[in-house]
Amino acid sequence: MANVEGMASWMRFVVGGLLGLGLLGCTSAEGEQVPPQPEVGLPLLGSDCDPLVQAFCGLPFPSDVYRLDDPTGLNPSGKSIRFGATTLPPRLKDGQHLPASLFYDHDGFSPGQAAMTYLPYASAQGCASPFDIARSLDDDSPTILLEADTFRRVPHWVDIDASNLDEVVEGDPDQRLFLIRPAERLRDGTRYIVAIRNIVDRRDGSLVPTSPVFEALLEDRLLDEDEGDLAAQWTTFARRRKYDDIFGRLEAAGIGREGLQIAWDYTTASRDSNTGYMVQMRDLALEAVGDAGPPFVVTNVDEDYNDLILRRIEVEMEVPLYLTSASDGFEPDNIDRLFLNPQGELQQNGTMTQKVVILVPRTVETEGAHALLQNGHGLFGSRTEGNGGYLTRIAAEGRYIAFATNYFGFDQESIGIAGEALAGSFPYLKSYTERQIQGQINQLLAMRMMMGRVADTGIVDGDGTTLLDPSWIDEDRRYYRGDSQGGIMGAAYMAVSTDVTRGVLAEPGMPYNLLMDRSASFQQFFIILRAGFGESPVTKQLVLAAAQMSWDRAEPNGFAPYIANDTLPGTPEHQVLIYAARGDHLVTTFGAQLMARAIGATHLQSDDGAVHEPIFGLPEAAPPLADGSAYIEYDFGLAPNPADNLPNLDGCDPHERIRRMGTHIEQSNHFFSTGEIRWTCNGVCDCVDPGGSATEEADCRATYESTCN
């Protein structure tokens, strides 16, 4: 019987190939009436939309029906994501769809994106939640995410999209998507199979019906004319070979066809597709500036800046530019893109200027050479973040020359570009990310300038007065720290830096596709997105999913696995210390935990062997940790994160408090100087707000008063 079935599969492969070449008539080798292939549409679909999910175009997403051979030859893998002209959502103002051409240079989908489909009125009953990820690995889990080649089940959880809850809970038809959220960063260039079974209708507990197309594929038959249009009929024939493979791999993994309501496959982008431009730009830029780093000029000096800072110096460095231009914020007639030659290789396009602020603590006059500490700012912030607060304290207590530069492309000047991208100005969708690649390289160049030119000759003003004496700098001790966006983008920094090997990432997370729905700070941007693309929550999720493919080239989802292991070309291994605030309103700890798993961090126990709660996929260890990366959570007595994809809004937002905690500063300083991660909290790190506790940390009252009152 197995040989007979194998022969049937092989015959369908031959027949499908001949039909694709127009060499066969209207009857298959098995005597079935074969539908004619539509003249337009994608090869496996006969349409721009997948008839597998008929209610909404673009679903399921992501899907390998859009991954085709690359006709340009520019993608090294030979593959290209080729959506149809109308696959992705249209914008409101003129009905133009998100252009397929924006994604031609991607050879696969995001390794962090949720797999999405539509099951009307679906319930998550019996499915894994973010608090019960291990449930997804049970034999009877209703959802399966499978590595196609290894048959390994991938841990995940299910979100029934609640991010537009007020608009859809009473709506007809239901528009809440079914999202399978990977609980680990997927492998690059790897094929995955999604299978969903036995999902019930949340209204009455009945099984959600399968679509006619999937039912035909499940039953290994062609669709009748009265069961679907021409595209639906065609796809049941064109995809039979693919589904022979999908069902065969599921069965090999112990997952039968019984109860299946939908299944499909998708392939993640290759590592080179996600990281190639960043690594290429880094290497070109560092070669261009050499060991000395970029030249600079002094633009401002604030003497006696405060009680802890001797002076604050502002300089403007000149760095190589690898964009078509470097516009200062939103300029409608000037859209920055990567400057590429016809072979798709980066080329320098002159230079741009980038401002850097440098804090010189008073301790340089008495305490000898200081280490270099680069600070990364928060969401759409600037280099001046913390200059009169936490960064001042850190610089003085830790004996650092602290400095910062804007995350070009993700700073306050870039808000307009982000808004335009979300509102449907299509070219900005790629420009927004490509500017961030240049911005990340500018960060690296700021460190190279400080450890090179500044450490060698210092900084003097126009009158020859020394502002920063080179003897004040120990250029061999170089570190990075960042909070919020600085912690998020700092993970990408740590993956590509050749000059910094130890970093602190505070309140971070990944990917943005996960973080945005669960963040209070992004709700205003969703208003812009709805203004550009309409109120449909399906459209919102599809736009964010498509955007994630581009974001991976700048944010940690593309880079975090290569911080400590399997490092990028020409890059050393790095060590990071990750801090997260339980109940954070702006960056969910689910994203921080996912980042920690991607890096291979250890969940560090307190000095009495405790953690707030075990975290799936993170091994625990007692302090001190002699090497490796670690993950630490601070608790502020808030409610747990919502299981749904919504922000935590309980109590006072603790997002900015860890950076002001003396225990954090002491632990970070020791880590920077020794590589050892020791314990500094009183048991587990917590603040009991507002009542207080004998075991809480010393700065709990001060941070509560300054942040929450």
C-alpha positions in Angstrom: 0.0 0.0 0.0 2.8 2.4 0.8 4.4 1.9 -2.6 1.0 2.5 -4.3 0.5 5.7 -2.3 4.1 6.8 -3.1 3.5 6.2 -6.8 0.3 8.3 -6.7 2.2 11.1 -5.1 4.9 10.8 -7.7 2.4 10.9 -10.5 0.8 14.0 -9.1 4.2 15.6 -9.0 4.8 14.8 -12.7 1.3 15.8 -13.7 1.6 19.1 -11.8 4.9 19.9 -13.5 3.6 19.2 -16.9 0.5 21.2 -16.3 2.7 24.1 -15.2 4.4 23.9 -18.5 1.2 23.8 -20.4 1.9 20.3 -21.7 -1.1 18.4 -20.4 -4.8 18.6 -21.1 -7.7 18.7 -18.7 -7.5 15.1 -17.3 -5.0 14.0 -14.7 -3.2 10.7 -14.7 -5.8 9.4 -12.2 -8.7 10.2 -14.5 -9.8 13.3 -12.5 -11.0 16.4 -14.3 -8.3 19.0 -13.8 -9.4 22.6 -13.5 -7.8 25.1 -15.9 -5.1 27.3 -14.4 -6.2 30.9 -14.1 -4.4 33.3 -16.3 -3.4 35.6 -13.4 -2.4 35.1 -9.8 0.3 33.2 -8.0 1.3 29.7 -9.3 -0.1 27.7 -6.5 -3.1 29.9 -5.9 -4.5 31.0 -9.2 -5.1 34.3 -7.4 -3.4 36.9 -5.3 -5.3 35.6 -2.3 -5.1 32.2 -0.8 -8.4 30.3 -1.1 -7.3 28.3 2.0 -8.8 31.2 4.0 -11.5 32.8 2.0 -12.7 35.5 4.4 -9.5 37.7 4.3 -6.9 38.0 1.6 -3.3 37.4 2.7 -4.2 34.7 5.2 -2.7 32.4 6.4 0.4 34.4 7.0 3.3 33.8 6.6 3.0 31.1 3.9 5.4 29.5 1.4 2.9 30.0 -1.4 4.5 33.4 -1.7 8.1 32.1 -1.6 9.2 31.7 -5.2 12.4 31.4 -7.2 14.2 34.8 -7.4 14.3 35.9 -11.0 16.8 38.6 -10.3 19.6 36.4 -9.1 20.4 39.0 -6.3 19.3 36.9 -3.4 22.0 34.4 -2.7 19.6 31.7 -1.6 17.8 31.8 -4.9 14.4 32.5 -3.3 12.3 35.6 -3.1 9.1 36.6 -1.3 6.7 37.4 -4.2 3.2 38.5 -3.0 0.6 39.1 -5.6 -0.3 42.7 -6.6 -3.3 42.7 -4.2 -2.3 40.2 -1.6 -1.4 42.7 1.1 -3.8 45.3 2.5 -4.8 48.5 0.6 -4.6 52.0 2.0 -7.7 54.0 2.4 -6.9 57.1 0.5 -6.6 55.5 -3.0 -7.1 51.7 -2.6 -3.4 51.0 -3.6 -2.1 47.8 -2.0 1.1 47.5 -0.1 3.5 46.8 -3.0 4.8 43.3 -3.4 8.1 44.7 -4.7 9.1 46.0 -1.3 9.7 42.4 -0.3 11.5 41.0 -3.3 14.9 41.2 -1.6 13.7 39.0 1.3 14.2 35.2 0.8 11.9 34.1 3.6 9.7 35.3 6.5 10.5 36.7 9.9 11.8 34.2 12.5 9.8 36.0 15.1 6.5 36.7 13.5 3.4 34.9 14.8 1.8 32.5 12.4 -1.7 33.9 11.7 -4.9 32.6 10.3 -8.7 33.1 10.6 -10.9 30.6 12.3 -14.3 32.3 12.9 -15.2 32.8 16.5 -12.3 30.6 17.6 -11.7 29.9 21.2 -8.2 29.3 22.7 -9.7 26.6 24.9 -7.1 23.9 25.6 -4.3 25.9 23.9 -1.0 27.1 25.4 -0.9 30.5 26.9 2.2 32.6 27.6 2.0 31.3 31.2 1.7 27.7 30.1 4.0 27.4 27.1 4.9 23.8 27.8 1.3 22.9 27.0 2.1 23.5 23.3 4.5 20.5 23.4 1.8 18.0 24.6 0.7 15.3 22.3 -2.9 16.5 22.4 -2.1 20.2 22.0 -4.6 21.8 19.6 -1.8 23.7 17.9 1.5 22.5 16.4 4.5 24.4 15.2 6.8 21.9 13.6 10.4 22.1 12.3 9.7 20.4 9.0 13.1 18.7 8.6 13.6 17.5 12.1 10.0 17.0 13.2 10.8 18.9 16.4 7.8 20.6 18.0 8.5 24.3 18.6 7.1 25.8 21.9 4.6 28.6 21.4 1.4 30.1 22.8 -1.9 31.2 21.2 -3.2 34.7 21.1 -6.8 35.3 20.0 -6.2 38.9 18.9 -7.7 41.1 21.5 -5.8 44.3 20.5 -8.9 45.8 18.8 -11.3 44.2 21.2 -13.9 47.0 21.5 -14.4 47.1 17.8 -14.9 43.4 17.1 -16.2 41.6 20.1 -19.8 42.5 19.0 -19.0 42.7 15.4 -20.4 40.5 12.6 -18.4 38.9 11.1 -15.8 38.2 13.8 -12.4 39.5 12.8 -10.2 38.3 15.7 -7.3 36.4 14.2 -5.8 33.2 15.6 -2.1 33.8 16.3 0.5 31.2 17.1 3.3 33.1 18.8 6.7 31.3 18.8 8.1 31.2 22.3 11.6 30.9 20.9 13.2 32.8 18.1 12.9 30.5 15.1 16.0 29.2 13.2 17.0 31.1 10.1 16.4 29.6 6.7 14.2 26.9 8.1 10.9 25.5 7.0 8.0 25.2 9.5 4.7 23.5 9.4 1.7 25.0 11.3 -1.2 22.7 12.1 -4.4 23.5 14.1 -7.0 21.0 15.2 -10.1 20.6 17.3 -10.6 24.4 17.9 -14.1 25.2 19.1 -16.4 28.1 18.5 -16.4 30.3 21.6 -20.1 30.9 21.2 -21.4 27.4 21.5 -18.5 25.0 21.8 -19.0 23.4 18.4 -16.0 22.7 16.2 -14.9 25.5 13.9 -15.5 24.3 10.3 -12.7 23.8 7.8 -12.6 25.8 4.6 -13.8 23.9 1.5 -10.2 24.1 0.0 -8.5 22.6 3.1 -11.2 20.0 3.4 -10.5 18.9 -0.2 -6.7 18.8 0.5 -7.3 16.9 3.7 -9.4 14.3 1.8 -7.0 14.2 -1.1 -9.5 15.2 -3.8 -10.1 18.0 -6.2 -12.7 20.7 -5.5 -15.9 20.5 -7.4 -17.2 23.5 -9.4 -20.0 24.1 -7.0 -17.6 24.2 -4.0 -15.5 27.1 -5.1 -14.4 29.5 -7.8 -11.7 28.8 -10.4 -8.9 29.8 -8.1 -10.1 27.5 -5.3 -10.5 24.6 -7.7 -7.0 25.2 -9.2 -5.2 25.4 -5.9 -6.6 22.1 -4.7 -4.9 20.5 -7.7 -1.7 22.6 -7.7 -1.0 22.1 -4.0 -1.6 18.3 -3.8 2.1 17.6 -4.0 2.9 20.1 -1.3 0.2 18.7 1.0 1.3 15.2 0.4 4.6 16.4 2.0 2.9 18.5 4.7 0.6 15.7 5.9 3.4 13.1 5.6 5.7 15.1 7.9 2.9 15.8 10.4 2.2 12.0 10.4 5.9 11.3 10.9 5.7 13.6 14.0 2.8 11.7 15.3 0.1 14.2 14.2 -2.6 12.6 12.1 -5.2 14.2 9.9 -8.1 13.7 12.3 -9.5 16.9 13.6 -7.2 19.1 11.5 -8.9 22.4 10.6 -6.0 24.0 8.7 -2.3 23.4 8.1 0.3 25.2 6.0 4.0 25.8 5.8 6.4 28.7 5.7 10.2 29.3 5.6 12.1 31.8 7.6 14.6 34.2 6.0 18.2 33.2 5.8 20.7 34.7 8.2 22.3 36.6 5.4 19.0 38.1 4.3 18.4 39.5 7.8 21.9 40.5 8.9 23.8 40.9 5.6 23.3 44.7 5.1 24.2 45.5 8.7 27.4 43.4 8.7 28.4 44.7 5.3 27.8 48.4 6.3 29.8 47.8 9.6 32.8 46.4 7.8 32.8 49.2 5.2 32.4 51.9 7.8 35.1 50.6 10.2 37.5 50.2 7.4 36.8 53.7 6.2 37.4 55.4 9.5 40.2 53.1 10.7 41.5 52.7 14.2 41.3 56.4 14.9 37.6 56.5 14.2 35.7 59.4 12.6 36.9 63.0 12.8 34.8 65.4 15.0 34.5 69.1 16.0 33.4 70.5 19.3 30.0 72.3 19.1 29.2 73.0 22.8 30.7 72.8 26.3 28.8 73.1 29.6 31.3 73.6 32.4 30.4 72.6 35.9 27.4 70.8 34.5 26.2 69.6 37.9 27.5 68.3 41.3 28.7 65.0 39.7 29.7 66.1 36.2 32.7 68.3 35.6 31.6 69.2 32.1 29.3 68.0 29.3 30.9 68.2 25.9 28.9 68.0 22.6 30.8 67.1 19.4 29.7 66.5 15.8 31.4 63.5 14.2 31.6 62.9 10.4 30.7 59.4 9.4 30.5 57.5 6.2 27.0 57.4 4.7 25.5 54.3 3.0 22.1 55.8 2.3 20.9 57.7 -0.7 20.7 60.6 1.7 20.4 61.3 5.4 17.4 63.5 5.7 16.7 65.2 9.1 13.3 63.7 9.8 10.3 63.6 7.5 11.0 65.1 4.1 8.3 64.1 1.6 10.5 64.5 -1.5 13.6 62.8 0.0 13.2 59.2 1.0 16.3 57.6 2.4 17.2 54.1 1.1 20.3 52.0 1.1 22.8 53.1 -1.5 23.3 50.0 -3.6 25.1 49.2 -6.8 23.4 47.1 -9.6 24.7 43.9 -7.9 22.9 44.8 -4.7 26.1 45.7 -2.8 26.4 48.6 -0.4 28.5 51.6 -1.5 29.5 54.7 0.4 27.6 57.9 -0.6 29.7 60.6 0.9 29.3 61.4 4.6 26.8 62.5 7.2 27.2 64.3 10.6 26.1 62.8 13.9 26.0 64.5 17.2 27.6 62.9 20.3 27.2 64.1 23.9 30.0 63.2 26.4 29.7 63.4 30.2 33.0 63.9 32.1 32.6 63.1 35.8 34.4 65.1 38.4 36.1 61.8 39.5 38.6 62.1 36.5 40.5 64.6 38.6 41.2 62.2 41.4 40.4 58.6 40.4 42.6 57.9 37.4 41.7 56.6 34.0 38.0 55.9 33.4 36.3 53.3 31.3 34.1 54.2 28.3 30.4 53.7 28.7 28.0 54.1 25.8 24.3 54.8 26.6 21.4 53.9 24.4 18.2 56.0 24.7 14.5 55.1 24.8 11.8 55.1 22.3 12.1 58.0 19.8 14.4 59.7 22.3 17.8 61.4 22.1 21.4 61.4 23.2 20.6 63.7 26.2 18.5 61.1 28.0 19.7 60.7 31.6 22.2 63.5 31.4 20.9 65.1 34.5 19.7 61.9 36.2 20.5 58.2 36.1 23.4 58.4 33.6 25.1 61.1 35.7 24.9 58.9 38.7 26.1 55.8 36.8 29.1 57.8 35.3 30.2 59.1 38.7 29.7 55.9 40.7 31.2 53.6 38.1 34.1 55.9 37.0 33.0 56.1 33.4 33.4 58.6 30.6 29.7 58.3 29.5 28.6 59.2 26.0 25.6 58.8 23.8 24.5 59.5 20.2 21.0 59.4 18.8 19.7 56.2 17.3 19.5 57.7 13.8 16.3 56.4 12.2 14.8 55.7 15.6 15.1 59.0 17.4 12.9 62.0 18.0 13.6 63.3 14.5 12.2 60.0 13.0 8.7 60.1 14.5 7.3 61.6 11.3 8.8 58.8 9.2 7.4 56.2 11.4 4.0 57.8 11.2 4.2 58.1 7.4 5.1 54.4 7.1 2.1 53.3 9.3 -0.2 55.7 7.5 0.4 54.0 4.2 3.3 56.0 2.6 4.7 52.7 1.3 8.4 53.7 0.5 8.9 54.7 4.1 8.2 51.2 5.3 11.7 50.1 4.0 13.3 53.6 4.5 12.4 53.5 8.2 14.4 50.3 8.8 17.3 51.1 6.4 17.8 54.4 8.2 18.1 52.4 11.4 20.8 50.2 9.9 22.8 53.4 9.3 21.9 54.5 12.8 23.3 51.3 14.4 26.5 51.7 12.5 26.7 55.3 13.7 26.5 53.9 17.2 29.5 51.7 16.6 31.4 54.6 15.0 30.8 56.8 18.1 32.5 54.1 20.2 35.4 53.8 17.7 35.8 57.6 17.9 36.0 57.6 21.7 38.4 54.6 21.9 40.5 55.9 19.1 40.8 59.6 18.3 39.6 60.9 21.7 41.6 58.4 23.7 44.7 59.2 21.7 44.6 63.0 21.6 41.8 64.0 23.9 39.4 66.9 23.2 40.5 70.6 23.2 38.4 73.7 22.4 39.2 76.3 19.9 41.5 78.1 22.3 43.6 75.0 23.0 42.1 74.4 26.4 41.9 70.7 27.3 38.3 69.6 27.8 39.0 65.8 28.0 42.5 64.7 28.7 43.5 61.4 27.1 45.0 60.2 30.4 41.4 60.2 31.8 40.4 57.4 29.4 41.2 53.7 29.7 40.4 52.7 26.1 40.7 49.0 26.8 37.6 49.1 29.0 34.5 49.6 26.8 30.9 48.9 27.6 27.4 49.5 26.4 24.2 50.0 28.4 20.7 50.9 27.2 17.2 51.1 28.5 13.9 50.4 26.8 14.6 51.0 23.1 18.2 51.3 24.0 18.0 47.9 25.6 16.0 46.5 22.6 18.3 48.0 19.9 21.2 47.4 22.1 20.9 43.7 21.6 21.5 44.2 17.8 24.4 46.5 18.8 25.9 43.8 20.9 25.6 41.2 18.1 27.5 43.3 15.6 30.0 45.3 17.7 33.6 44.4 17.3 34.8 46.8 20.0 32.4 46.1 22.9 31.9 42.6 24.4 30.0 43.4 27.6 26.6 45.1 27.6 23.6 45.7 29.9 20.2 45.6 28.3 17.5 47.0 30.5 13.7 46.7 29.9 14.3 45.1 26.5 12.3 42.7 24.3 11.8 41.3 20.9 10.4 41.2 18.3 8.5 44.5 17.8 5.6 42.6 16.3 5.2 41.0 19.7 5.9 44.1 21.7 3.7 46.6 20.0 0.2 45.2 20.9 1.4 44.7 24.5 2.8 48.2 24.9 0.9 51.2 26.1 3.3 53.5 24.2 2.3 52.2 20.8 -1.4 52.7 21.0 -1.1 56.2 19.5 0.7 54.7 16.5 -2.1 52.3 16.0 -4.5 55.2 15.6 -2.3 56.4 12.7 -2.2 52.9 11.2 -6.0 52.7 11.3 -6.3 56.1 9.7 -4.1 54.9 6.9 -5.4 51.4 6.4 -8.8 51.3 8.0 -10.3 49.9 11.2 -10.0 46.2 10.4 -7.9 44.4 13.0 -7.0 41.8 10.3 -5.5 44.6 8.2 -3.6 45.9 11.2 -2.0 42.5 12.0 -1.1 41.9 8.3 0.6 45.3 8.0 2.6 44.7 11.2 3.5 41.2 10.0 4.8 42.4 6.7 6.7 45.2 8.4 8.4 42.8 10.7 10.2 41.2 7.7 11.9 44.6 7.2 12.3 45.4 10.9 14.4 42.2 11.4 17.2 43.8 9.5 17.7 46.4 12.3 16.1 45.0 15.5 17.2 42.2 17.7 14.9 39.6 16.2 17.4 39.4 13.4 20.5 39.4 15.6 20.0 38.2 19.2 20.9 34.5 18.6 24.4 35.7 17.4 25.3 37.7 20.5 27.1 34.9 22.4 27.0 31.9 20.1 27.5 31.3 16.3 28.6 34.9 16.0 28.4 36.9 12.8 31.4 37.1 10.5 34.4 38.9 12.0 32.6 39.3 15.3 33.7 38.3 18.8 31.5 36.6 21.4 29.6 38.9 23.7 28.2 38.8 27.2 25.0 40.6 28.3 23.1 41.2 31.5 19.4 41.6 30.9 17.0 43.3 33.3 13.2 43.3 33.1 10.5 45.0 35.2 7.6 42.7 36.0 4.3 44.4 35.1 6.1 46.8 32.7 3.5 48.9 30.8 5.7 49.7 27.8 7.9 46.6 27.1 6.3 43.3 28.1 8.5 40.8 30.0 7.3 38.2 27.5 9.5 39.9 24.9 12.4 40.1 27.4 12.1 36.5 28.2 12.1 35.6 24.5 15.2 37.6 24.0 16.9 35.9 26.9 16.1 32.5 25.4 17.4 33.6 22.0 20.7 34.7 23.6 21.1 31.6 25.7 21.0 33.6 29.0 20.7 32.0 32.5 17.9 33.0 34.8 19.9 34.1 37.8 18.7 33.1 41.2 18.9 35.4 44.2 21.5 34.9 47.0 19.0 32.7 48.8 18.3 30.5 45.8 15.0 32.0 44.8 13.4 33.5 41.6 10.1 35.2 41.4 8.8 32.3 39.2 10.4 29.8 36.8 10.6 31.0 33.2 10.1 28.5 30.4 13.2 27.8 28.5 15.6 29.6 30.9 17.9 27.4 33.0 18.5 28.7 36.5 21.8 29.1 38.3 22.9 30.5 41.7 25.1 33.6 41.8 27.9 34.4 41.2 27.9 33.6 37.5 31.5 33.5 36.4 30.7 33.9 32.7 27.9 33.8 30.2 24.8 36.0 30.1 22.1 36.4 32.7 18.5 37.5 33.0 17.1 39.2 36.1 13.6 40.4 36.9 12.6 43.2 39.4 9.1 43.0 40.9 7.0 46.0 41.9 4.0 44.3 43.3 1.9 44.6 40.1 -0.6 42.2 38.5 0.9 39.7 36.0 0.9 40.6 32.4 -2.4 40.0 30.6 -2.4 36.6 28.8 -4.0 38.4 25.8 -2.0 40.7 23.5 -2.8 43.8 25.5 -0.6 46.1 27.7 -0.3 45.7 31.4 -1.9 48.8 32.9 -2.0 47.8 36.5 -0.7 50.4 39.0 2.3 52.6 38.4 4.4 51.8 35.4 7.8 50.5 36.6 9.4 50.9 33.2 12.0 53.6 34.3 12.7 52.5 37.8 15.4 49.7 37.4 17.9 52.1 35.9 17.7 54.3 39.1 18.2 51.4 41.5 21.5 51.2 43.3 21.4 47.4 43.3 21.2 47.5 39.5 24.1 50.0 39.2 26.3 48.1 41.6 25.6 44.8 39.9 26.2 46.3 36.4 29.5 48.0 37.5 30.9 44.7 38.8 29.8 42.9 35.7 31.4 45.5 33.4 34.7 45.4 35.2 35.0 41.7 35.8 32.6 39.8 33.7 31.2 38.1 36.8 27.5 38.5 37.7 27.1 38.6 41.4 23.9 39.3 43.5 23.2 42.7 45.0 19.5 42.6 45.9 18.0 41.7 49.3 16.8 38.3 48.2 14.8 38.5 45.0 14.8 42.0 43.5 11.6 43.7 44.6 9.9 46.9 45.8 6.7 46.6 47.8 4.7 49.6 46.6 3.5 51.7 48.3 3.6 50.2 51.8 7.3 49.2 51.9 9.1 46.2 53.3 12.1 45.4 55.4 13.7 43.4 52.6 13.0 45.8 49.7 15.9 47.6 47.9 17.3 50.9 49.1 16.0 53.0 46.2 12.5 51.7 46.2 11.0 54.7 48.0 13.0 57.3 46.0 12.0 55.7 42.6 8.4 55.4 43.7 8.2 59.0 44.7 9.9 60.3 41.6 8.1 58.1 39.1 4.7 57.3 40.6 3.7 60.5 42.6 
